[in-house]
């Protein structure tokens, strides 16, 4: 439906990085859309420790890009899961 309307890229934000954001982003990629996760606008549920990190890695491995305002990617990934960056 989005492709029929000329959409080529989907920017994704949401509360559950490891659930809704993950599913939406993977669906977009399967439909041939470019997908960008707005890392400053997501948060992982982390039902099991590390779920958010694993979901983000899965999305990047599948071809999604990660966009952040004012953070390095490592700091952004830690921000997404609510944990401080490892030093």
C-alpha positions in Angstrom: 0.0 0.0 0.0 2.8 2.5 0.8 4.7 1.6 -2.3 1.5 2.2 -4.4 1.4 5.7 -2.9 5.0 6.4 -3.9 6.6 5.9 -0.5 10.2 4.7 -0.8 11.5 5.2 2.7 9.9 4.7 6.2 11.3 6.4 9.3 10.3 4.4 12.4 9.9 5.5 16.1 8.1 3.9 19.0 8.1 2.7 22.5 8.9 -0.9 22.0 12.1 -1.2 19.9 12.3 -5.0 20.5 8.6 -5.5 19.5 6.6 -3.0 17.4 9.6 -1.0 16.1 11.3 -4.3 15.1 8.3 -5.8 13.4 7.4 -2.6 11.5 11.0 -2.1 10.3 11.3 -5.7 9.2 8.0 -5.5 7.4 9.1 -2.3 5.6 12.3 -3.9 4.5 10.5 -7.0 3.2 8.2 -4.7 1.2 11.3 -3.2 -0.5 11.2 0.1 1.4 14.3 1.8 2.9 13.9 1.9 6.6 15.4 4.3 9.2 15.1 3.7 12.9 15.0 7.0 14.8 17.1 5.8 17.7 16.4 8.9 19.8 12.7 8.2 19.6 12.7 4.5 20.6 13.0 2.6 23.8 13.4 -1.1 24.4 11.1 -3.1 26.6 14.0 -5.5 27.4 11.9 -8.2 28.8 15.1 -10.2 28.8 18.3 -8.2 29.3 19.7 -7.2 25.9 16.6 -7.7 23.9 16.8 -4.1 22.6 20.4 -4.4 21.6 19.7 -7.7 19.8 16.7 -6.2 18.0 18.7 -3.2 16.8 21.5 -5.4 15.6 19.0 -7.6 13.7 17.5 -4.5 12.1 20.9 -3.2 11.0 21.8 -6.6 9.7 18.6 -6.7 7.7 19.5 -3.3 6.1 17.9 -0.7 8.2 19.7 2.5 8.9 19.9 4.1 12.3 19.5 7.9 12.6 20.4 9.9 15.7 20.5 13.6 16.5 23.8 14.5 18.3 25.1 11.2 19.4 27.6 8.7 18.2 26.0 5.4 17.1 27.3 3.6 20.2 25.9 6.2 22.6 22.6 6.1 20.6 22.3 2.4 20.9 22.9 2.5 24.6 20.3 5.4 24.9 17.8 3.2 23.1 18.0 0.5 25.7 18.3 2.9 28.6 21.8 1.8 29.6 24.9 4.0 29.8 27.5 3.5 27.0 30.3 1.1 27.9 33.6 2.8 28.3 
